[in-house]
Amino acid sequence: MWPARRIVGETLIGVVFGLLAAGGEALGHGGAVRIVAVGLAAGVLAPLRRVVPAAVLLLTALGSVPFEGLGPLLLLAAWSAGWRISGVGRAAGVFGLVYVLTLGLGVVRELPRLTPLYAVLAGLGLLVALVVPGLAGRYGSQRRTLTDTLREYHAQLLRERAMIAGQARMRERQRIAQDMHDSLGHQLALISVHTGALEVDRELTGRQREAVGVLRAASVAAMHELREVVGVLRDGTQALGQGADTGGRAAGEVPDAAVPSRGVAGIEGLVETSRSAGAAVELRRTGEVRPLSPAGEHTAYRLVQEGLTNAHKHAPGAPITVALRYEPDSLVVEVANGPARVPADARRSVVSGGQGLTGLGERARLVGGMVHAGPAAGGGFRLAGVLPYTAPDGGVRSPVPGGAATTFVDPAGDFREQSPAGRPGEGDPVIDGIELPKELVRAMSRNTRRSGAAIGCGVVAVTGALLLAAAVVGGIFLMGEADKAMIEPAQYDAVRVGRPEAEVRRKLPDGDSVLTGDLGRGAPPVPAGATCLSLHSTEAGRSWSTLPVFRFCFKGGRLVEKKSFDVES
């Protein structure tokens, strides 16, 4: 189905060319029925040129011989056929057949008054009317094909570049994961072993043994965290959901009750651990509890973990508040601490990589949320994140019932990697697939500008040569026809009625010309039994729509009447 814009455009084109055809027939003094019929035919054929271009070109060319009003439509049909007919051989065959049939019909129609010069002029005129628009349409079609091919090839190159970059990132992730596993894993294992040995030392007090237990639990949790990070680096973002859903275990690993949950349920464990370390941490929950996606659960856990870590490092001893607010459309996670109670000099040795908040922002973006971090109003620091809920189908739930999904951050993407549906114009997109032979595309794209300039210059040169030849031949033909069809008023006045026919004809042109074919239309009645010779006057008529005519009538071998009158042009 055509789009509405194209339907309206084709309708307007049909109306315009229908009116042009009707106007051309009206100027040719056709009857009312003929004017309406030719106008309707042109209005129907104009939009059909898109569906059956060859048939429309043939019908229009043949119809333009008896019906001059179809001349403008012939130019449009030739251009459309040159654009839409695929294959150079097929297009050449169609145009050749149309040219031969149309020229033959014109020759048969004008056979009674046909001269060789008139046949040559008619052949050149028809050739220009068919070839020039056809070449222009062919050039436009080839340029459109080349442009679409190059655009699709460019999109394919972008996709291939993205795939190569993704593979490079994956290899680098695997290398980093291996390094982390070999280095950090060993150190954390040593910490766990030493703290385990200290925990059973009989010389430690209960308070010290409890602190060592906290250190051992932290080292074990760190080992599982490392394992999860290694899984993320090796397997991509899919490990985020798996880690949140399985408590940080790799796929197929045996569950471990000692491993804390990595979701919202594990936030309370983080709070208890911080309290065991001597921090004053308050946990607040408001609103109706609603589920998040596995990746969202993990992001909430990470956000609280990062907030508590930053508070311990940069504001030791300050009170900390962890808030979980279940809003109608999202979960708001907030970690805020008061001003630090330890002097700044005592905190200079704190090591910070500065990448935690950046990583949190990326995690939140992947689940459709966002993160904010900054100083609190009454002093201290505040870290907050907005995480959308999970809809039953796995998507992000809309805050409005029946509405569109909530999205806080647009996903990354490259719009240049998408192929357009094609620009409006003659013809449909010529490229539908994305798998293009590179050798073919390189051959087509080689010297594109030079080839386009050569084709354009060739079209202009051929058009100019044809028009020049038609002008020269047409001028010679018209001069010869004028000598046989026109006399001056002085020659008309010098002829006397009653003179012998042979003597009068020797002084006048023979009138055997294509210019005298319609001089009998609207002329006065011819004397009974007489034969007449009608000639044009070299002078202009009284108006632009009339032509002065001199008529000489002969009967019985003598000139019996001469008459001057005007006919409509």
C-alpha positions in Angstrom: 0.0 0.0 0.0 1.1 3.5 -0.8 1.4 6.0 2.1 -1.2 8.7 2.2 1.3 11.4 1.2 2.2 9.5 -2.0 -1.5 8.9 -2.8 -2.2 12.6 -2.5 0.8 13.5 -4.6 -0.1 11.0 -7.4 -3.6 12.3 -7.4 -2.4 15.9 -7.9 -0.1 14.8 -10.7 -3.0 13.0 -12.4 -5.2 16.1 -12.1 -2.5 18.4 -13.4 -1.6 16.3 -16.5 -5.3 15.6 -17.1 -5.9 19.3 -17.3 -2.9 19.8 -19.5 -4.1 17.1 -21.9 -7.6 18.6 -22.0 -6.2 22.1 -22.6 -4.1 20.8 -25.4 -7.1 19.2 -27.1 -9.1 22.4 -26.6 -6.4 24.4 -28.3 -6.5 21.9 -31.2 -10.3 22.7 -31.6 -11.4 19.2 -30.5 -14.9 18.4 -29.5 -16.2 18.4 -25.9 -16.3 14.6 -25.8 -12.8 14.3 -27.1 -11.5 16.9 -24.7 -13.0 15.1 -21.7 -11.9 11.7 -22.9 -8.3 12.7 -23.4 -8.2 14.5 -20.1 -9.5 11.5 -18.2 -7.1 9.1 -20.0 -4.2 11.3 -19.0 -5.4 11.5 -15.4 -5.6 7.7 -15.2 -2.3 7.0 -17.0 -0.2 9.4 -14.9 -0.4 7.5 -11.6 -0.3 4.1 -13.4 3.2 4.9 -14.6 4.6 3.6 -11.3 2.9 0.2 -11.6 3.3 -0.5 -15.3 5.8 2.0 -16.7 6.4 0.2 -20.0 2.7 -0.1 -20.8 2.0 3.5 -19.9 4.9 4.7 -22.0 3.6 2.7 -25.0 0.0 3.8 -24.7 1.0 7.5 -24.2 3.4 7.5 -27.1 0.9 5.9 -29.5 -2.0 8.1 -28.2 0.1 11.3 -28.7 0.0 10.8 -32.4 -3.8 11.4 -32.9 -4.2 13.3 -29.6 -1.7 16.2 -29.3 -2.9 16.8 -25.7 -1.0 13.8 -24.5 2.4 15.4 -25.4 3.2 16.6 -21.8 2.3 13.2 -20.3 4.7 11.5 -22.8 7.7 13.4 -21.2 6.6 12.2 -17.7 6.0 8.6 -18.9 9.5 8.5 -20.6 11.2 9.8 -17.5 9.3 7.3 -15.2 10.1 4.4 -17.5 13.8 5.3 -17.6 13.8 5.3 -13.7 11.7 2.2 -13.0 12.5 -0.3 -15.8 15.3 -2.5 -14.4 18.2 -3.6 -16.7 19.8 -1.6 -19.5 18.9 -4.2 -22.2 15.3 -4.3 -21.1 15.0 -0.5 -21.0 16.7 -0.1 -24.4 14.3 -2.7 -25.9 11.2 -1.0 -24.5 12.2 2.5 -25.7 13.2 1.1 -29.1 9.9 -0.6 -29.5 7.9 2.5 -28.4 10.0 4.6 -30.8 9.5 2.4 -33.8 5.7 1.8 -33.3 5.0 5.5 -32.6 7.0 6.7 -35.6 5.4 4.1 -37.8 1.9 5.2 -36.7 2.8 8.9 -37.3 4.1 8.1 -40.8 0.9 6.1 -41.7 -1.3 8.9 -40.4 0.6 11.6 -42.4 1.2 9.5 -45.5 -0.9 11.6 -47.9 1.3 14.7 -47.3 4.5 13.1 -46.1 7.8 14.3 -47.4 11.3 12.9 -46.5 12.2 16.1 -44.7 9.0 16.0 -42.6 9.7 12.3 -41.7 13.2 13.2 -40.6 12.0 16.1 -38.5 9.3 14.0 -36.9 11.7 11.2 -36.1 14.1 13.6 -34.4 11.4 15.2 -32.4 10.1 11.9 -31.2 13.6 10.8 -30.4 14.3 13.8 -28.2 10.9 13.5 -26.4 11.7 9.8 -25.5 15.4 9.7 -25.1 16.1 12.8 -23.1 13.6 12.2 -20.3 14.5 8.5 -20.3 18.2 9.2 -19.9 17.4 11.6 -17.1 15.3 9.0 -15.3 17.9 6.3 -15.8 20.6 8.6 -14.3 18.5 9.4 -11.3 17.7 5.7 -10.7 21.4 4.7 -10.9 22.4 7.5 -8.6 19.7 6.5 -6.1 20.8 2.9 -6.2 24.4 3.8 -5.6 23.5 6.1 -2.8 21.4 3.5 -1.0 24.1 0.9 -1.5 26.8 3.1 0.0 24.6 4.1 2.9 23.9 0.4 3.7 27.5 -0.4 3.4 28.4 2.4 5.8 25.9 1.1 8.3 27.4 -2.4 7.9 30.9 -1.0 8.6 29.6 0.7 11.8 28.1 -2.6 13.0 31.3 -4.5 12.2 33.3 -1.9 14.1 31.0 -2.1 17.1 31.3 -5.9 17.1 35.1 -5.7 16.9 35.2 -3.2 19.8 32.9 -5.5 21.8 35.2 -8.5 21.2 38.2 -6.4 22.3 36.4 -5.4 25.5 35.5 -9.0 26.2 39.1 -10.1 25.8 40.3 -7.3 28.1 37.7 -8.2 30.7 38.9 -11.8 30.7 42.5 -10.7 31.1 41.5 -8.4 34.0 39.4 -11.1 35.6 42.4 -13.5 35.5 44.7 -11.0 37.1 42.2 -10.2 39.8 41.6 -13.9 40.5 45.4 -14.6 40.8 46.4 -11.6 42.9 43.5 -10.5 45.1 42.2 -14.0 45.6 45.5 -15.1 47.1 45.7 -12.1 49.4 42.1 -12.5 50.6 42.7 -16.2 51.2 45.7 -15.4 53.4 43.6 -12.8 55.4 40.9 -15.4 55.9 43.3 -18.0 57.1 45.1 -15.7 59.5 41.9 -14.3 61.0 40.5 -17.8 61.4 43.6 -18.7 63.3 43.3 -15.6 65.5 39.7 -16.4 66.2 40.5 -19.6 68.0 43.5 -18.1 69.9 42.9 -18.7 73.6 44.7 -15.6 74.7 42.2 -13.3 73.1 39.3 -11.8 75.1 35.7 -12.1 74.1 35.7 -8.6 72.6 38.8 -9.2 70.6 37.5 -12.6 69.4 34.3 -10.9 68.3 36.3 -8.3 66.3 38.4 -11.0 64.7 35.2 -12.8 63.7 34.0 -9.7 62.0 37.2 -9.4 60.1 37.0 -13.1 59.1 33.4 -12.7 57.9 34.5 -9.5 56.0 37.3 -11.4 54.3 35.1 -14.3 53.3 32.5 -11.9 51.9 35.3 -10.1 50.0 36.3 -13.4 48.4 32.7 -14.0 47.2 32.6 -10.4 46.0 35.8 -10.9 44.1 34.3 -14.1 42.6 31.2 -12.2 41.5 33.2 -9.4 39.9 35.3 -11.9 38.0 32.1 -13.5 36.8 30.8 -10.1 35.6 34.1 -9.4 33.8 34.0 -12.7 32.1 30.3 -13.1 31.3 29.1 -9.5 30.9 26.1 -7.8 32.6 24.2 -11.1 32.7 26.3 -12.0 35.8 24.7 -9.0 37.6 21.3 -10.6 37.6 22.7 -14.0 38.4 24.7 -12.7 41.3 21.7 -10.9 42.8 19.5 -13.9 42.3 21.9 -16.5 43.8 23.5 -14.5 46.5 26.7 -13.8 44.5 27.4 -17.5 43.5 28.6 -18.4 40.1 26.3 -20.6 37.9 26.1 -24.1 39.2 27.9 -23.4 42.5 26.7 -25.1 45.7 24.8 -22.7 47.9 26.6 -21.4 50.9 24.6 -20.2 53.9 27.5 -18.1 55.1 27.4 -15.9 52.0 25.2 -12.8 52.5 22.4 -11.9 50.1 23.3 -9.4 47.4 19.8 -7.9 47.2 17.6 -5.6 49.2 17.3 -8.4 51.8 21.1 -8.2 52.4 21.0 -4.5 53.3 20.1 -5.4 56.9 23.2 -7.6 57.1 25.4 -4.7 55.9 23.9 -2.5 58.6 24.5 -5.1 61.3 28.1 -5.5 60.1 28.7 -1.7 60.4 27.1 -1.6 63.8 29.4 -4.5 64.9 32.3 -2.3 63.9 31.1 0.4 66.3 29.2 2.7 63.8 25.9 4.2 64.7 23.7 3.1 61.8 19.9 3.6 61.6 17.8 1.7 59.0 14.5 3.1 57.9 11.9 1.5 55.7 8.7 3.3 54.3 6.1 2.4 51.8 4.8 -0.9 50.6 7.5 -3.4 49.7 7.6 -4.2 46.0 9.9 -6.4 43.9 12.8 -5.2 41.7 14.6 -7.0 39.0 17.5 -9.1 40.0 19.9 -6.5 38.6 17.9 -3.8 40.4 18.2 -5.7 43.7 21.9 -6.0 43.3 22.2 -2.3 42.4 20.4 -1.3 45.6 22.7 -3.6 47.7 25.7 -2.1 46.0 24.5 1.5 46.6 24.1 0.9 50.4 27.4 -0.9 50.5 29.2 2.0 48.7 27.5 4.6 50.9 28.5 2.8 54.2 32.0 2.3 52.9 32.4 6.0 52.1 31.0 7.0 55.4 33.4 4.7 57.3 36.4 6.0 55.4 35.7 9.7 55.1 33.5 10.4 58.2 34.4 7.8 60.9 32.3 8.1 64.0 29.5 10.1 62.3 25.9 8.8 62.6 24.7 7.1 59.4 21.1 6.8 58.2 20.1 4.2 55.6 16.6 4.8 54.1 14.5 2.6 51.8 11.5 4.4 50.4 9.1 2.5 48.3 7.5 5.1 46.0 4.7 4.4 43.6 7.0 4.0 40.6 10.5 3.3 42.1 12.5 2.4 45.1 14.6 5.3 46.5 17.7 4.2 48.3 19.5 6.8 50.5 22.6 6.7 52.6 23.4 9.9 54.5 26.0 10.5 57.2 26.5 13.5 59.5 29.7 15.6 59.7 32.9 13.7 60.5 33.9 13.6 64.1 37.6 12.8 63.4 40.0 15.6 62.4 40.9 15.8 58.8 44.6 15.2 59.6 43.7 11.8 61.0 42.0 10.8 57.7 44.8 11.6 55.2 45.9 8.0 54.9 42.6 6.8 53.7 43.0 5.2 50.2 40.2 5.9 47.7 40.2 4.9 44.0 37.4 7.4 43.2 35.7 4.9 40.9 32.9 3.7 43.2 30.3 6.4 42.4 31.1 6.1 38.7 30.4 2.4 38.8 27.2 2.9 40.7 26.0 5.4 38.1 26.6 2.8 35.4 24.9 0.1 37.3 21.8 2.3 37.8 21.8 3.3 34.2 21.7 -0.3 33.1 18.5 -0.9 35.1 16.9 2.3 34.0 17.6 4.3 37.2 19.9 7.1 38.3 22.2 8.0 41.2 22.9 11.3 43.0 25.7 12.1 45.4 26.6 15.3 47.1 26.9 17.2 50.4 24.0 17.1 52.8 22.2 20.3 53.9 23.2 20.1 57.5 26.7 18.9 56.8 28.0 15.5 55.9 27.3 13.6 52.7 24.3 12.0 51.0 24.2 9.2 48.4 20.8 8.4 46.8 19.6 6.3 44.0 16.2 5.9 42.2 15.6 2.3 40.9 12.4 1.5 39.0 10.3 -1.6 39.9 10.0 -4.7 37.8 6.8 -5.2 35.8 5.3 -8.8 35.7 6.7 -9.2 32.1 10.2 -8.3 33.2 10.2 -4.8 32.0 10.1 -1.5 34.0 6.8 -0.8 35.6 5.0 2.4 34.5 3.9 4.8 37.3 0.6 5.3 35.5 -1.7 2.2 35.1 -1.7 1.2 31.5 1.0 3.7 30.7 4.3 3.4 29.0 7.3 2.1 30.8 9.3 4.4 33.1 12.8 5.2 31.9 15.2 7.5 33.7 18.2 7.3 31.4 18.2 6.7 27.7 20.1 3.6 26.7 23.3 4.0 24.7 23.1 3.4 21.0 24.3 4.7 17.6 21.5 5.9 15.4 23.8 5.8 12.4 23.8 2.0 12.5 20.1 2.0 11.4 19.2 2.0 7.7 16.5 4.5 6.7 13.3 3.4 4.9 14.2 5.5 1.9 13.5 9.0 0.9 10.3 10.0 -0.8 10.6 10.1 -4.5 10.4 8.0 -7.6 10.8 4.4 -6.8 11.1 2.3 -3.7 14.3 1.5 -1.7 16.5 -0.7 -3.8 18.4 -2.2 -0.8 16.4 -4.5 1.5 19.1 -6.7 3.0 22.2 -5.9 5.0 24.5 -8.6 3.7 26.3 -7.0 0.8 29.3 -8.3 -1.1 32.2 -6.0 -0.2 33.8 -6.5 -3.6 30.7 -5.3 -5.3 30.3 -2.3 -3.0 33.9 -1.3 -3.5 33.5 -1.6 -7.3 30.4 0.6 -7.2 31.9 3.1 -4.8 35.1 3.6 -6.8 35.4 7.0 -8.4 31.8 7.8 -7.5 32.0 11.5 -8.2 34.0 11.0 -11.4 31.5 8.5 -12.7 28.5 10.6 -11.7 30.0 13.6 -13.4 30.8 11.5 -16.5 27.2 10.3 -16.7 25.8 13.8 -16.2 28.1 15.2 -18.9 27.1 12.4 -21.2 23.4 13.1 -20.7 23.9 16.8 -21.3 26.1 16.2 -24.4 23.6 13.8 -26.0 20.7 16.1 -25.2 22.5 19.1 -26.6 23.5 17.2 -29.8 19.9 16.0 -30.4 18.4 19.4 -29.8 21.0 21.1 -32.1 20.4 18.6 -34.8 16.6 19.0 -34.5 16.9 22.8 -34.6 19.1 22.7 -37.7 17.0 20.2 -39.6 13.8 21.8 -38.4 14.9 25.2 -39.5 15.8 23.9 -43.0 12.6 22.0 -43.2 10.5 25.1 -42.2 12.3 27.3 -44.6 11.5 24.9 -47.5 7.9 24.5 -46.4 7.5 28.2 -46.1 8.7 28.7 -49.7 6.0 26.3 -50.9 3.2 27.7 -48.8 3.6 31.5 -48.4 3.3 34.6 -50.7 3.5 38.3 -50.2 0.4 40.5 -50.5 1.9 42.2 -53.6 2.0 38.8 -55.4 -1.7 38.4 -54.5 -2.6 41.8 -55.8 -0.7 41.2 -59.1 -2.8 38.2 -60.1 -5.9 39.0 -62.2 -9.1 37.0 -62.3 -9.6 35.4 -65.8 -6.0 34.7 -66.5 -5.1 31.2 -67.6 -4.5 28.6 -64.8 -1.1 27.6 -66.1 0.1 31.2 -66.2 -1.1 31.9 -62.6 0.4 28.7 -61.2 3.8 29.6 -62.7 3.8 32.8 -60.6 2.7 31.1 -57.4 4.1 28.4 -55.1 2.7 24.9 -55.6 1.2 24.9 -52.0 2.3 21.2 -51.4 3.4 21.8 -47.8 2.5 20.6 -44.3 1.8 24.2 -43.5 -1.3 24.4 -45.7 -3.0 21.3 -44.4 -5.6 23.1 -42.2 -6.2 26.3 -44.2 -9.6 25.0 -45.4 -11.0 25.1 -41.9 -13.3 28.0 -41.6 -12.8 29.2 -45.2 -15.6 30.6 -47.4 -17.4 28.2 -49.7 -15.6 27.1 -52.8 -17.2 27.9 -56.2 -19.0 24.9 -57.7 -16.8 22.7 -59.8 -13.7 24.7 -59.0 -10.3 23.6 -57.5 -8.6 26.0 -55.2 -5.0 26.7 -54.0 -4.7 28.2 -50.5 -1.5 29.9 -49.4 -0.3 31.7 -46.3 0.4 35.4 -46.2 3.8 36.6 -45.1 2.1 39.3 -43.0 0.8 38.7 -39.5 -2.9 38.3 -38.8 -5.2 40.8 -37.1 -4.7 38.9 -33.8 -2.5 36.2 -32.3 -5.2 33.5 -33.0 -5.8 34.2 -36.7 -3.8 33.6 -39.9 -4.3 35.6 -43.2 -4.9 33.3 -46.2 -4.9 33.9 -49.9 -7.1 31.5 -52.0 -7.1 31.1 -55.8 -9.8 29.0 -57.4 -9.6 27.6 -61.0 -12.3 26.3 -63.3 -12.1 25.4 -67.0 -8.4 26.3 -67.1 -8.8 29.8 -65.8 -8.7 31.7 -62.5 -12.4 32.3 -61.6 -11.9 33.7 -58.1 -9.3 35.0 -55.7 -10.2 35.7 -52.1 -8.4 36.9 -48.9 -9.7 35.8 -45.5 -8.5 34.9 -42.0 -8.6 31.4 -40.4 -8.1 30.5 -36.8 -4.6 29.3 -35.9 
